[in-house]
Amino acid sequence: MQKCENCNMPFSWGKITKSIGWLYKPINCGTKHKITFLSRCRVVALGTLPFFVFTYFLTPFNTYNVNIGIALLIAIFIILIAPYVVKYRRE
Ligand SMILES: [Zn+2]
């Protein structure tokens, strides 16, 4: 995962998740780091693609609870993966 070029502080999974959760809030360790535009696109793609595939190509199960469960699993998957696909740059 990425580190700060100034103070070598690693951008931990938690810090990045929090940053994304607060609508791409910059990560600040003394130096402000902003998420890159490409990274935002990746997060959006990561979030949209599985839902799209699930809804349109895999016939959703008839049980409402199962659908919610799968949607939740996808959401958890996105949250787990997102910090690994984003990049930050110094402001
Ligand atoms: Zn730093």
PDB file of the backbone (N, CA, C, O) and the ligand in Angstrom, with CONECT records:
HET     ZN  A 101       1
ATOM      1  N   MET A   1       0.840  -1.199   0.000  1.00  0.00           N
ATOM      2  CA  MET A   1       0.000   0.000   0.000  1.00  0.00           C
ATOM      3  C   MET A   1       0.880   1.256   0.000  1.00  0.00           C
ATOM      4  O   MET A   1       2.074   1.209   0.299  1.00  0.00           O
ATOM      5  N   GLN A   2       0.255   2.355  -0.340  1.00  0.00           N
ATOM      6  CA  GLN A   2       0.985   3.603  -0.519  1.00  0.00           C
ATOM      7  C   GLN A   2       1.522   4.165   0.799  1.00  0.00           C
ATOM      8  O   GLN A   2       0.985   3.897   1.874  1.00  0.00           O
ATOM      9  N   LYS A   3       2.597   4.951   0.686  1.00  0.00           N
ATOM     10  CA  LYS A   3       3.179   5.612   1.854  1.00  0.00           C
ATOM     11  C   LYS A   3       3.308   7.091   1.558  1.00  0.00           C
ATOM     12  O   LYS A   3       3.284   7.503   0.398  1.00  0.00           O
ATOM     13  N   CYS A   4       3.445   7.883   2.596  1.00  0.00           N
ATOM     14  CA  CYS A   4       3.694   9.307   2.391  1.00  0.00           C
ATOM     15  C   CYS A   4       5.159   9.486   2.007  1.00  0.00           C
ATOM     16  O   CYS A   4       6.044   8.917   2.647  1.00  0.00           O
ATOM     17  N   GLU A   5       5.419  10.277   0.960  1.00  0.00           N
ATOM     18  CA  GLU A   5       6.808  10.459   0.513  1.00  0.00           C
ATOM     19  C   GLU A   5       7.572  11.346   1.495  1.00  0.00           C
ATOM     20  O   GLU A   5       8.803  11.352   1.493  1.00  0.00           O
ATOM     21  N   ASN A   6       6.869  12.078   2.317  1.00  0.00           N
ATOM     22  CA  ASN A   6       7.522  12.997   3.242  1.00  0.00           C
ATOM     23  C   ASN A   6       7.910  12.341   4.560  1.00  0.00           C
ATOM     24  O   ASN A   6       9.060  12.425   4.990  1.00  0.00           O
ATOM     25  N   CYS A   7       6.945  11.688   5.195  1.00  0.00           N
ATOM     26  CA  CYS A   7       7.203  11.182   6.536  1.00  0.00           C
ATOM     27  C   CYS A   7       7.112   9.662   6.592  1.00  0.00           C
ATOM     28  O   CYS A   7       7.222   9.072   7.667  1.00  0.00           O
ATOM     29  N   ASN A   8       6.913   9.030   5.446  1.00  0.00           N
ATOM     30  CA  ASN A   8       6.861   7.559   5.378  1.00  0.00           C
ATOM     31  C   ASN A   8       5.703   6.932   6.132  1.00  0.00           C
ATOM     32  O   ASN A   8       5.704   5.728   6.391  1.00  0.00           O
ATOM     33  N   MET A   9       4.714   7.746   6.487  1.00  0.00           N
ATOM     34  CA  MET A   9       3.560   7.180   7.147  1.00  0.00           C
ATOM     35  C   MET A   9       2.787   6.315   6.152  1.00  0.00           C
ATOM     36  O   MET A   9       2.391   6.801   5.093  1.00  0.00           O
ATOM     37  N   PRO A  10       2.570   5.050   6.476  1.00  0.00           N
ATOM     38  CA  PRO A  10       1.802   4.225   5.530  1.00  0.00           C
ATOM     39  C   PRO A  10       0.327   4.603   5.553  1.00  0.00           C
ATOM     40  O   PRO A  10      -0.240   4.879   6.610  1.00  0.00           O
ATOM     41  N   PHE A  11      -0.276   4.611   4.389  1.00  0.00           N
ATOM     42  CA  PHE A  11      -1.720   4.845   4.317  1.00  0.00           C
ATOM     43  C   PHE A  11      -2.396   3.516   4.599  1.00  0.00           C
ATOM     44  O   PHE A  11      -2.533   2.676   3.709  1.00  0.00           O
ATOM     45  N   SER A  12      -2.807   3.334   5.810  1.00  0.00           N
ATOM     46  CA  SER A  12      -3.377   2.047   6.208  1.00  0.00           C
ATOM     47  C   SER A  12      -4.755   1.851   5.583  1.00  0.00           C
ATOM     48  O   SER A  12      -5.382   2.790   5.092  1.00  0.00           O
ATOM     49  N   TRP A  13      -5.197   0.612   5.618  1.00  0.00           N
ATOM     50  CA  TRP A  13      -6.506   0.251   5.095  1.00  0.00           C
ATOM     51  C   TRP A  13      -7.593   1.094   5.759  1.00  0.00           C
ATOM     52  O   TRP A  13      -8.503   1.599   5.103  1.00  0.00           O
ATOM     53  N   GLY A  14      -7.469   1.229   7.080  1.00  0.00           N
ATOM     54  CA  GLY A  14      -8.466   1.984   7.840  1.00  0.00           C
ATOM     55  C   GLY A  14      -8.510   3.450   7.453  1.00  0.00           C
ATOM     56  O   GLY A  14      -9.583   4.034   7.299  1.00  0.00           O
ATOM     57  N   LYS A  15      -7.327   4.040   7.297  1.00  0.00           N
ATOM     58  CA  LYS A  15      -7.259   5.464   6.941  1.00  0.00           C
ATOM     59  C   LYS A  15      -7.885   5.711   5.580  1.00  0.00           C
ATOM     60  O   LYS A  15      -8.621   6.679   5.385  1.00  0.00           O
ATOM     61  N   ILE A  16      -7.581   4.814   4.633  1.00  0.00           N
ATOM     62  CA  ILE A  16      -8.111   4.998   3.275  1.00  0.00           C
ATOM     63  C   ILE A  16      -9.619   4.762   3.259  1.00  0.00           C
ATOM     64  O   ILE A  16     -10.357   5.508   2.616  1.00  0.00           O
ATOM     65  N   THR A  17     -10.079   3.730   3.962  1.00  0.00           N
ATOM     66  CA  THR A  17     -11.511   3.452   4.009  1.00  0.00           C
ATOM     67  C   THR A  17     -12.254   4.653   4.582  1.00  0.00           C
ATOM     68  O   THR A  17     -13.298   5.058   4.072  1.00  0.00           O
ATOM     69  N   LYS A  18     -11.694   5.212   5.649  1.00  0.00           N
ATOM     70  CA  LYS A  18     -12.317   6.368   6.284  1.00  0.00           C
ATOM     71  C   LYS A  18     -12.356   7.542   5.304  1.00  0.00           C
ATOM     72  O   LYS A  18     -13.363   8.242   5.196  1.00  0.00           O
ATOM     73  N   SER A  19     -11.254   7.744   4.600  1.00  0.00           N
ATOM     74  CA  SER A  19     -11.167   8.831   3.627  1.00  0.00           C
ATOM     75  C   SER A  19     -12.236   8.676   2.549  1.00  0.00           C
ATOM     76  O   SER A  19     -12.911   9.643   2.195  1.00  0.00           O
ATOM     77  N   ILE A  20     -12.388   7.466   2.031  1.00  0.00           N
ATOM     78  CA  ILE A  20     -13.391   7.228   0.987  1.00  0.00           C
ATOM     79  C   ILE A  20     -14.796   7.413   1.568  1.00  0.00           C
ATOM     80  O   ILE A  20     -15.671   7.995   0.928  1.00  0.00           O
ATOM     81  N   GLY A  21     -14.995   6.916   2.777  1.00  0.00           N
ATOM     82  CA  GLY A  21     -16.284   7.024   3.442  1.00  0.00           C
ATOM     83  C   GLY A  21     -16.720   8.463   3.650  1.00  0.00           C
ATOM     84  O   GLY A  21     -17.908   8.780   3.596  1.00  0.00           O
ATOM     85  N   TRP A  22     -15.733   9.338   3.891  1.00  0.00           N
ATOM     86  CA  TRP A  22     -16.047  10.759   4.053  1.00  0.00           C
ATOM     87  C   TRP A  22     -15.974  11.470   2.712  1.00  0.00           C
ATOM     88  O   TRP A  22     -15.504  12.604   2.625  1.00  0.00           O
ATOM     89  N   LEU A  23     -16.438  10.805   1.677  1.00  0.00           N
ATOM     90  CA  LEU A  23     -16.473  11.368   0.327  1.00  0.00           C
ATOM     91  C   LEU A  23     -15.097  11.876  -0.092  1.00  0.00           C
ATOM     92  O   LEU A  23     -14.929  13.037  -0.465  1.00  0.00           O
ATOM     93  N   TYR A  24     -14.124  10.982  -0.022  1.00  0.00           N
ATOM     94  CA  TYR A  24     -12.767  11.240  -0.495  1.00  0.00           C
ATOM     95  C   TYR A  24     -12.102  12.393   0.245  1.00  0.00           C
ATOM     96  O   TYR A  24     -11.454  13.250  -0.357  1.00  0.00           O
ATOM     97  N   LYS A  25     -12.271  12.395   1.526  1.00  0.00           N
ATOM     98  CA  LYS A  25     -11.614  13.392   2.361  1.00  0.00           C
ATOM     99  C   LYS A  25     -10.095  13.190   2.244  1.00  0.00           C
ATOM    100  O   LYS A  25      -9.620  12.054   2.249  1.00  0.00           O
ATOM    101  N   PRO A  26      -9.332  14.289   2.139  1.00  0.00           N
ATOM    102  CA  PRO A  26      -7.881  14.124   2.019  1.00  0.00           C
ATOM    103  C   PRO A  26      -7.287  13.466   3.269  1.00  0.00           C
ATOM    104  O   PRO A  26      -7.792  13.648   4.377  1.00  0.00           O
ATOM    105  N   ILE A  27      -6.222  12.708   3.078  1.00  0.00           N
ATOM    106  CA  ILE A  27      -5.513  12.109   4.200  1.00  0.00           C
ATOM    107  C   ILE A  27      -4.428  13.093   4.622  1.00  0.00           C
ATOM    108  O   ILE A  27      -3.636  13.553   3.800  1.00  0.00           O
ATOM    109  N   ASN A  28      -4.403  13.403   5.896  1.00  0.00           N
ATOM    110  CA  ASN A  28      -3.487  14.425   6.378  1.00  0.00           C
ATOM    111  C   ASN A  28      -2.558  13.870   7.440  1.00  0.00           C
ATOM    112  O   ASN A  28      -3.011  13.423   8.493  1.00  0.00           O
ATOM    113  N   CYS A  29      -1.257  13.895   7.170  1.00  0.00           N
ATOM    114  CA  CYS A  29      -0.278  13.423   8.145  1.00  0.00           C
ATOM    115  C   CYS A  29       0.697  14.548   8.429  1.00  0.00           C
ATOM    116  O   CYS A  29       1.801  14.328   8.927  1.00  0.00           O
ATOM    117  N   GLY A  30       0.263  15.773   8.100  1.00  0.00           N
ATOM    118  CA  GLY A  30       1.181  16.909   8.104  1.00  0.00           C
ATOM    119  C   GLY A  30       1.234  17.423   6.683  1.00  0.00           C
ATOM    120  O   GLY A  30       1.284  18.627   6.434  1.00  0.00           O
ATOM    121  N   THR A  31       1.223  16.485   5.760  1.00  0.00           N
ATOM    122  CA  THR A  31       1.103  16.789   4.337  1.00  0.00           C
ATOM    123  C   THR A  31      -0.277  16.326   3.906  1.00  0.00           C
ATOM    124  O   THR A  31      -0.727  15.244   4.286  1.00  0.00           O
ATOM    125  N   LYS A  32      -0.940  17.144   3.117  1.00  0.00           N
ATOM    126  CA  LYS A  32      -2.270  16.767   2.660  1.00  0.00           C
ATOM    127  C   LYS A  32      -2.170  15.908   1.414  1.00  0.00           C
ATOM    128  O   LYS A  32      -1.471  16.256   0.463  1.00  0.00           O
ATOM    129  N   HIS A  33      -2.872  14.784   1.422  1.00  0.00           N
ATOM    130  CA  HIS A  33      -2.884  13.910   0.254  1.00  0.00           C
ATOM    131  C   HIS A  33      -4.298  13.784  -0.264  1.00  0.00           C
ATOM    132  O   HIS A  33      -5.229  13.465   0.474  1.00  0.00           O
ATOM    133  N   LYS A  34      -4.433  14.039  -1.536  1.00  0.00           N
ATOM    134  CA  LYS A  34      -5.757  13.949  -2.157  1.00  0.00           C
ATOM    135  C   LYS A  34      -5.823  12.704  -3.021  1.00  0.00           C
ATOM    136  O   LYS A  34      -4.831  12.298  -3.626  1.00  0.00           O
ATOM    137  N   ILE A  35      -6.994  12.111  -3.070  1.00  0.00           N
ATOM    138  CA  ILE A  35      -7.201  10.950  -3.930  1.00  0.00           C
ATOM    139  C   ILE A  35      -7.152  11.417  -5.390  1.00  0.00           C
ATOM    140  O   ILE A  35      -7.633  12.503  -5.713  1.00  0.00           O
ATOM    141  N   THR A  36      -6.573  10.598  -6.263  1.00  0.00           N
ATOM    142  CA  THR A  36      -6.498  10.996  -7.672  1.00  0.00           C
ATOM    143  C   THR A  36      -7.846  10.764  -8.346  1.00  0.00           C
ATOM    144  O   THR A  36      -8.661   9.965  -7.883  1.00  0.00           O
ATOM    145  N   PHE A  37      -8.060  11.472  -9.436  1.00  0.00           N
ATOM    146  CA  PHE A  37      -9.321  11.362 -10.164  1.00  0.00           C
ATOM    147  C   PHE A  37      -9.533   9.929 -10.646  1.00  0.00           C
ATOM    148  O   PHE A  37     -10.638   9.393 -10.567  1.00  0.00           O
ATOM    149  N   LEU A  38      -8.467   9.319 -11.141  1.00  0.00           N
ATOM    150  CA  LEU A  38      -8.542   7.949 -11.648  1.00  0.00           C
ATOM    151  C   LEU A  38      -8.977   6.990 -10.530  1.00  0.00           C
ATOM    152  O   LEU A  38      -9.726   6.043 -10.767  1.00  0.00           O
ATOM    153  N   SER A  39      -8.504   7.249  -9.334  1.00  0.00           N
ATOM    154  CA  SER A  39      -8.868   6.395  -8.208  1.00  0.00           C
ATOM    155  C   SER A  39     -10.354   6.487  -7.895  1.00  0.00           C
ATOM    156  O   SER A  39     -10.998   5.488  -7.574  1.00  0.00           O
ATOM    157  N   ARG A  40     -10.886   7.696  -7.993  1.00  0.00           N
ATOM    158  CA  ARG A  40     -12.331   7.859  -7.776  1.00  0.00           C
ATOM    159  C   ARG A  40     -13.108   7.042  -8.786  1.00  0.00           C
ATOM    160  O   ARG A  40     -14.097   6.390  -8.449  1.00  0.00           O
ATOM    161  N   CYS A  41     -12.651   7.083 -10.033  1.00  0.00           N
ATOM    162  CA  CYS A  41     -13.316   6.316 -11.091  1.00  0.00           C
ATOM    163  C   CYS A  41     -13.247   4.831 -10.761  1.00  0.00           C
ATOM    164  O   CYS A  41     -14.213   4.098 -10.970  1.00  0.00           O
ATOM    165  N   ARG A  42     -12.109   4.393 -10.249  1.00  0.00           N
ATOM    166  CA  ARG A  42     -11.959   2.977  -9.922  1.00  0.00           C
ATOM    167  C   ARG A  42     -12.917   2.559  -8.817  1.00  0.00           C
ATOM    168  O   ARG A  42     -13.514   1.484  -8.877  1.00  0.00           O
ATOM    169  N   VAL A  43     -13.061   3.408  -7.815  1.00  0.00           N
ATOM    170  CA  VAL A  43     -13.973   3.092  -6.717  1.00  0.00           C
ATOM    171  C   VAL A  43     -15.404   2.999  -7.249  1.00  0.00           C
ATOM    172  O   VAL A  43     -16.155   2.095  -6.884  1.00  0.00           O
ATOM    173  N   VAL A  44     -15.770   3.946  -8.116  1.00  0.00           N
ATOM    174  CA  VAL A  44     -17.111   3.942  -8.693  1.00  0.00           C
ATOM    175  C   VAL A  44     -17.316   2.673  -9.522  1.00  0.00           C
ATOM    176  O   VAL A  44     -18.353   2.016  -9.420  1.00  0.00           O
ATOM    177  N   ALA A  45     -16.317   2.334 -10.345  1.00  0.00           N
ATOM    178  CA  ALA A  45     -16.407   1.139 -11.182  1.00  0.00           C
ATOM    179  C   ALA A  45     -16.524  -0.105 -10.310  1.00  0.00           C
ATOM    180  O   ALA A  45     -17.323  -1.003 -10.578  1.00  0.00           O
ATOM    181  N   LEU A  46     -15.719  -0.134  -9.276  1.00  0.00           N
ATOM    182  CA  LEU A  46     -15.719  -1.266  -8.351  1.00  0.00           C
ATOM    183  C   LEU A  46     -17.088  -1.429  -7.695  1.00  0.00           C
ATOM    184  O   LEU A  46     -17.536  -2.544  -7.428  1.00  0.00           O
ATOM    185  N   GLY A  47     -17.737  -0.304  -7.442  1.00  0.00           N
ATOM    186  CA  GLY A  47     -19.037  -0.348  -6.804  1.00  0.00           C
ATOM    187  C   GLY A  47     -20.169  -0.655  -7.769  1.00  0.00           C
ATOM    188  O   GLY A  47     -21.131  -1.336  -7.412  1.00  0.00           O
ATOM    189  N   THR A  48     -20.054  -0.155  -8.986  1.00  0.00           N
ATOM    190  CA  THR A  48     -21.149  -0.280  -9.931  1.00  0.00           C
ATOM    191  C   THR A  48     -21.168  -1.641 -10.611  1.00  0.00           C
ATOM    192  O   THR A  48     -22.219  -2.263 -10.765  1.00  0.00           O
ATOM    193  N   LEU A  49     -19.991  -2.089 -11.012  1.00  0.00           N
ATOM    194  CA  LEU A  49     -19.895  -3.304 -11.812  1.00  0.00           C
ATOM    195  C   LEU A  49     -20.547  -4.526 -11.170  1.00  0.00           C
ATOM    196  O   LEU A  49     -21.386  -5.162 -11.808  1.00  0.00           O
ATOM    197  N   PRO A  50     -20.195  -4.877  -9.937  1.00  0.00           N
ATOM    198  CA  PRO A  50     -20.800  -6.090  -9.353  1.00  0.00           C
ATOM    199  C   PRO A  50     -22.310  -5.991  -9.245  1.00  0.00           C
ATOM    200  O   PRO A  50     -23.011  -6.976  -9.474  1.00  0.00           O
ATOM    201  N   PHE A  51     -22.823  -4.814  -8.900  1.00  0.00           N
ATOM    202  CA  PHE A  51     -24.269  -4.641  -8.773  1.00  0.00           C
ATOM    203  C   PHE A  51     -24.941  -4.799 -10.130  1.00  0.00           C
ATOM    204  O   PHE A  51     -25.996  -5.422 -10.252  1.00  0.00           O
ATOM    205  N   PHE A  52     -24.312  -4.226 -11.137  1.00  0.00           N
ATOM    206  CA  PHE A  52     -24.842  -4.307 -12.494  1.00  0.00           C
ATOM    207  C   PHE A  52     -24.880  -5.763 -12.950  1.00  0.00           C
ATOM    208  O   PHE A  52     -25.899  -6.247 -13.443  1.00  0.00           O
ATOM    209  N   VAL A  53     -23.764  -6.446 -12.779  1.00  0.00           N
ATOM    210  CA  VAL A  53     -23.666  -7.849 -13.189  1.00  0.00           C
ATOM    211  C   VAL A  53     -24.694  -8.677 -12.440  1.00  0.00           C
ATOM    212  O   VAL A  53     -25.385  -9.507 -13.030  1.00  0.00           O
ATOM    213  N   PHE A  54     -24.790  -8.452 -11.159  1.00  0.00           N
ATOM    214  CA  PHE A  54     -25.713  -9.220 -10.321  1.00  0.00           C
ATOM    215  C   PHE A  54     -27.159  -8.986 -10.736  1.00  0.00           C
ATOM    216  O   PHE A  54     -27.947  -9.924 -10.849  1.00  0.00           O
ATOM    217  N   THR A  55     -27.492  -7.727 -10.959  1.00  0.00           N
ATOM    218  CA  THR A  55     -28.881  -7.389 -11.263  1.00  0.00           C
ATOM    219  C   THR A  55     -29.307  -7.832 -12.651  1.00  0.00           C
ATOM    220  O   THR A  55     -30.428  -8.302 -12.843  1.00  0.00           O
ATOM    221  N   TYR A  56     -28.407  -7.683 -13.623  1.00  0.00           N
ATOM    222  CA  TYR A  56     -28.827  -7.895 -15.000  1.00  0.00           C
ATOM    223  C   TYR A  56     -28.493  -9.267 -15.568  1.00  0.00           C
ATOM    224  O   TYR A  56     -29.224  -9.780 -16.415  1.00  0.00           O
ATOM    225  N   PHE A  57     -27.404  -9.863 -15.115  1.00  0.00           N
ATOM    226  CA  PHE A  57     -26.971 -11.096 -15.756  1.00  0.00           C
ATOM    227  C   PHE A  57     -27.245 -12.339 -14.930  1.00  0.00           C
ATOM    228  O   PHE A  57     -27.595 -13.385 -15.476  1.00  0.00           O
ATOM    229  N   LEU A  58     -27.092 -12.236 -13.653  1.00  0.00           N
ATOM    230  CA  LEU A  58     -27.427 -13.369 -12.806  1.00  0.00           C
ATOM    231  C   LEU A  58     -28.856 -13.136 -12.356  1.00  0.00           C
ATOM    232  O   LEU A  58     -29.164 -12.091 -11.783  1.00  0.00           O
ATOM    233  N   THR A  59     -29.697 -14.060 -12.598  1.00  0.00           N
ATOM    234  CA  THR A  59     -31.087 -13.882 -12.189  1.00  0.00           C
ATOM    235  C   THR A  59     -31.127 -13.853 -10.669  1.00  0.00           C
ATOM    236  O   THR A  59     -30.753 -14.824 -10.011  1.00  0.00           O
ATOM    237  N   PRO A  60     -31.581 -12.738 -10.116  1.00  0.00           N
ATOM    238  CA  PRO A  60     -31.603 -12.661  -8.647  1.00  0.00           C
ATOM    239  C   PRO A  60     -32.534 -13.719  -8.064  1.00  0.00           C
ATOM    240  O   PRO A  60     -33.546 -14.087  -8.661  1.00  0.00           O
ATOM    241  N   PHE A  61     -32.166 -14.182  -6.910  1.00  0.00           N
ATOM    242  CA  PHE A  61     -33.003 -15.176  -6.252  1.00  0.00           C
ATOM    243  C   PHE A  61     -34.344 -14.541  -5.908  1.00  0.00           C
ATOM    244  O   PHE A  61     -34.457 -13.325  -5.751  1.00  0.00           O
ATOM    245  N   ASN A  62     -35.331 -15.375  -5.796  1.00  0.00           N
ATOM    246  CA  ASN A  62     -36.657 -14.838  -5.533  1.00  0.00           C
ATOM    247  C   ASN A  62     -36.843 -14.397  -4.095  1.00  0.00           C
ATOM    248  O   ASN A  62     -37.763 -13.647  -3.770  1.00  0.00           O
ATOM    249  N   THR A  63     -35.957 -14.874  -3.247  1.00  0.00           N
ATOM    250  CA  THR A  63     -36.085 -14.495  -1.853  1.00  0.00           C
ATOM    251  C   THR A  63     -35.440 -13.135  -1.631  1.00  0.00           C
ATOM    252  O   THR A  63     -34.274 -12.923  -1.965  1.00  0.00           O
ATOM    253  N   TYR A  64     -36.190 -12.251  -1.084  1.00  0.00           N
ATOM    254  CA  TYR A  64     -35.724 -10.891  -0.800  1.00  0.00           C
ATOM    255  C   TYR A  64     -34.502 -10.908   0.111  1.00  0.00           C
ATOM    256  O   TYR A  64     -33.535 -10.181  -0.118  1.00  0.00           O
ATOM    257  N   ASN A  65     -34.554 -11.737   1.136  1.00  0.00           N
ATOM    258  CA  ASN A  65     -33.465 -11.791   2.112  1.00  0.00           C
ATOM    259  C   ASN A  65     -32.146 -12.220   1.483  1.00  0.00           C
ATOM    260  O   ASN A  65     -31.081 -11.715   1.837  1.00  0.00           O
ATOM    261  N   VAL A  66     -32.231 -13.165   0.540  1.00  0.00           N
ATOM    262  CA  VAL A  66     -31.008 -13.638  -0.116  1.00  0.00           C
ATOM    263  C   VAL A  66     -30.414 -12.521  -0.955  1.00  0.00           C
ATOM    264  O   VAL A  66     -29.197 -12.333  -0.971  1.00  0.00           O
ATOM    265  N   ASN A  67     -31.263 -11.782  -1.652  1.00  0.00           N
ATOM    266  CA  ASN A  67     -30.783 -10.668  -2.463  1.00  0.00           C
ATOM    267  C   ASN A  67     -30.089  -9.613  -1.611  1.00  0.00           C
ATOM    268  O   ASN A  67     -29.023  -9.113  -1.968  1.00  0.00           O
ATOM    269  N   ILE A  68     -30.700  -9.286  -0.493  1.00  0.00           N
ATOM    270  CA  ILE A  68     -30.105  -8.312   0.425  1.00  0.00           C
ATOM    271  C   ILE A  68     -28.760  -8.845   0.927  1.00  0.00           C
ATOM    272  O   ILE A  68     -27.782  -8.104   1.034  1.00  0.00           O
ATOM    273  N   GLY A  69     -28.735 -10.128   1.229  1.00  0.00           N
ATOM    274  CA  GLY A  69     -27.503 -10.755   1.715  1.00  0.00           C
ATOM    275  C   GLY A  69     -26.387 -10.654   0.697  1.00  0.00           C
ATOM    276  O   GLY A  69     -25.247 -10.345   1.046  1.00  0.00           O
ATOM    277  N   ILE A  70     -26.708 -10.913  -0.563  1.00  0.00           N
ATOM    278  CA  ILE A  70     -25.700 -10.852  -1.614  1.00  0.00           C
ATOM    279  C   ILE A  70     -25.252  -9.412  -1.837  1.00  0.00           C
ATOM    280  O   ILE A  70     -24.063  -9.144  -2.010  1.00  0.00           O
ATOM    281  N   ALA A  71     -26.203  -8.495  -1.832  1.00  0.00           N
ATOM    282  CA  ALA A  71     -25.869  -7.077  -1.979  1.00  0.00           C
ATOM    283  C   ALA A  71     -24.922  -6.649  -0.864  1.00  0.00           C
ATOM    284  O   ALA A  71     -23.980  -5.890  -1.092  1.00  0.00           O
ATOM    285  N   LEU A  72     -25.178  -7.136   0.325  1.00  0.00           N
ATOM    286  CA  LEU A  72     -24.351  -6.810   1.485  1.00  0.00           C
ATOM    287  C   LEU A  72     -22.947  -7.383   1.314  1.00  0.00           C
ATOM    288  O   LEU A  72     -21.956  -6.721   1.622  1.00  0.00           O
ATOM    289  N   LEU A  73     -22.871  -8.623   0.818  1.00  0.00           N
ATOM    290  CA  LEU A  73     -21.577  -9.266   0.578  1.00  0.00           C
ATOM    291  C   LEU A  73     -20.772  -8.483  -0.448  1.00  0.00           C
ATOM    292  O   LEU A  73     -19.565  -8.295  -0.299  1.00  0.00           O
ATOM    293  N   ILE A  74     -21.463  -8.026  -1.501  1.00  0.00           N
ATOM    294  CA  ILE A  74     -20.796  -7.232  -2.533  1.00  0.00           C
ATOM    295  C   ILE A  74     -20.267  -5.938  -1.917  1.00  0.00           C
ATOM    296  O   ILE A  74     -19.139  -5.525  -2.188  1.00  0.00           O
ATOM    297  N   ALA A  75     -21.094  -5.306  -1.088  1.00  0.00           N
ATOM    298  CA  ALA A  75     -20.695  -4.053  -0.444  1.00  0.00           C
ATOM    299  C   ALA A  75     -19.459  -4.270   0.423  1.00  0.00           C
ATOM    300  O   ALA A  75     -18.538  -3.454   0.405  1.00  0.00           O
ATOM    301  N   ILE A  76     -19.435  -5.366   1.182  1.00  0.00           N
ATOM    302  CA  ILE A  76     -18.295  -5.672   2.039  1.00  0.00           C
ATOM    303  C   ILE A  76     -17.050  -5.903   1.182  1.00  0.00           C
ATOM    304  O   ILE A  76     -15.956  -5.442   1.508  1.00  0.00           O
ATOM    305  N   PHE A  77     -17.243  -6.626   0.083  1.00  0.00           N
ATOM    306  CA  PHE A  77     -16.148  -6.894  -0.845  1.00  0.00           C
ATOM    307  C   PHE A  77     -15.551  -5.581  -1.371  1.00  0.00           C
ATOM    308  O   PHE A  77     -14.331  -5.426  -1.436  1.00  0.00           O
ATOM    309  N   ILE A  78     -16.426  -4.645  -1.742  1.00  0.00           N
ATOM    310  CA  ILE A  78     -15.969  -3.357  -2.263  1.00  0.00           C
ATOM    311  C   ILE A  78     -15.166  -2.602  -1.200  1.00  0.00           C
ATOM    312  O   ILE A  78     -14.109  -2.042  -1.488  1.00  0.00           O
ATOM    313  N   ILE A  79     -15.682  -2.597   0.026  1.00  0.00           N
ATOM    314  CA  ILE A  79     -15.010  -1.883   1.105  1.00  0.00           C
ATOM    315  C   ILE A  79     -13.628  -2.497   1.366  1.00  0.00           C
ATOM    316  O   ILE A  79     -12.665  -1.784   1.649  1.00  0.00           O
ATOM    317  N   LEU A  80     -13.548  -3.823   1.268  1.00  0.00           N
ATOM    318  CA  LEU A  80     -12.269  -4.504   1.503  1.00  0.00           C
ATOM    319  C   LEU A  80     -11.260  -4.203   0.406  1.00  0.00           C
ATOM    320  O   LEU A  80     -10.073  -4.024   0.679  1.00  0.00           O
ATOM    321  N   ILE A  81     -11.730  -4.147  -0.831  1.00  0.00           N
ATOM    322  CA  ILE A  81     -10.837  -4.023  -1.987  1.00  0.00           C
ATOM    323  C   ILE A  81     -10.452  -2.567  -2.289  1.00  0.00           C
ATOM    324  O   ILE A  81      -9.321  -2.283  -2.681  1.00  0.00           O
ATOM    325  N   ALA A  82     -11.411  -1.653  -2.100  1.00  0.00           N
ATOM    326  CA  ALA A  82     -11.214  -0.259  -2.512  1.00  0.00           C
ATOM    327  C   ALA A  82      -9.862   0.340  -2.077  1.00  0.00           C
ATOM    328  O   ALA A  82      -9.191   0.957  -2.904  1.00  0.00           O
ATOM    329  N   PRO A  83      -9.442   0.179  -0.815  1.00  0.00           N
ATOM    330  CA  PRO A  83      -8.182   0.802  -0.415  1.00  0.00           C
ATOM    331  C   PRO A  83      -6.966   0.309  -1.206  1.00  0.00           C
ATOM    332  O   PRO A  83      -5.937   0.984  -1.236  1.00  0.00           O
ATOM    333  N   TYR A  84      -7.075  -0.850  -1.840  1.00  0.00           N
ATOM    334  CA  TYR A  84      -5.936  -1.380  -2.595  1.00  0.00           C
ATOM    335  C   TYR A  84      -5.869  -0.845  -4.025  1.00  0.00           C
ATOM    336  O   TYR A  84      -4.842  -0.982  -4.690  1.00  0.00           O
ATOM    337  N   VAL A  85      -6.949  -0.239  -4.496  1.00  0.00           N
ATOM    338  CA  VAL A  85      -6.956   0.217  -5.886  1.00  0.00           C
ATOM    339  C   VAL A  85      -6.841   1.737  -5.995  1.00  0.00           C
ATOM    340  O   VAL A  85      -6.753   2.268  -7.102  1.00  0.00           O
ATOM    341  N   VAL A  86      -6.840   2.433  -4.882  1.00  0.00           N
ATOM    342  CA  VAL A  86      -6.776   3.899  -4.969  1.00  0.00           C
ATOM    343  C   VAL A  86      -5.353   4.414  -4.758  1.00  0.00           C
ATOM    344  O   VAL A  86      -4.527   3.780  -4.101  1.00  0.00           O
ATOM    345  N   LYS A  87      -5.104   5.572  -5.332  1.00  0.00           N
ATOM    346  CA  LYS A  87      -3.817   6.234  -5.173  1.00  0.00           C
ATOM    347  C   LYS A  87      -4.054   7.664  -4.705  1.00  0.00           C
ATOM    348  O   LYS A  87      -5.035   8.309  -5.076  1.00  0.00           O
ATOM    349  N   TYR A  88      -3.128   8.137  -3.882  1.00  0.00           N
ATOM    350  CA  TYR A  88      -3.220   9.505  -3.406  1.00  0.00           C
ATOM    351  C   TYR A  88      -2.008  10.277  -3.914  1.00  0.00           C
ATOM    352  O   TYR A  88      -0.945   9.709  -4.162  1.00  0.00           O
ATOM    353  N   ARG A  89      -2.194  11.577  -4.060  1.00  0.00           N
ATOM    354  CA  ARG A  89      -1.029  12.399  -4.404  1.00  0.00           C
ATOM    355  C   ARG A  89      -1.026  13.635  -3.522  1.00  0.00           C
ATOM    356  O   ARG A  89      -2.058  14.075  -3.015  1.00  0.00           O
ATOM    357  N   ARG A  90       0.189  14.184  -3.357  1.00  0.00           N
ATOM    358  CA  ARG A  90       0.337  15.369  -2.526  1.00  0.00           C
ATOM    359  C   ARG A  90      -0.419  16.524  -3.143  1.00  0.00           C
ATOM    360  O   ARG A  90      -0.435  16.707  -4.361  1.00  0.00           O
ATOM    361  N   GLU A  91      -1.048  17.299  -2.273  1.00  0.00           N
ATOM    362  CA  GLU A  91      -1.820  18.424  -2.788  1.00  0.00           C
ATOM    363  C   GLU A  91      -0.886  19.574  -3.102  1.00  0.00           C
ATOM    364  O   GLU A  91      -1.335  20.629  -3.551  1.00  0.00           O
TER     365      GLU A  91
HETATM  366 ZN    ZN A 101       3.435  12.468   5.687  1.00  0.00          ZN2+
END
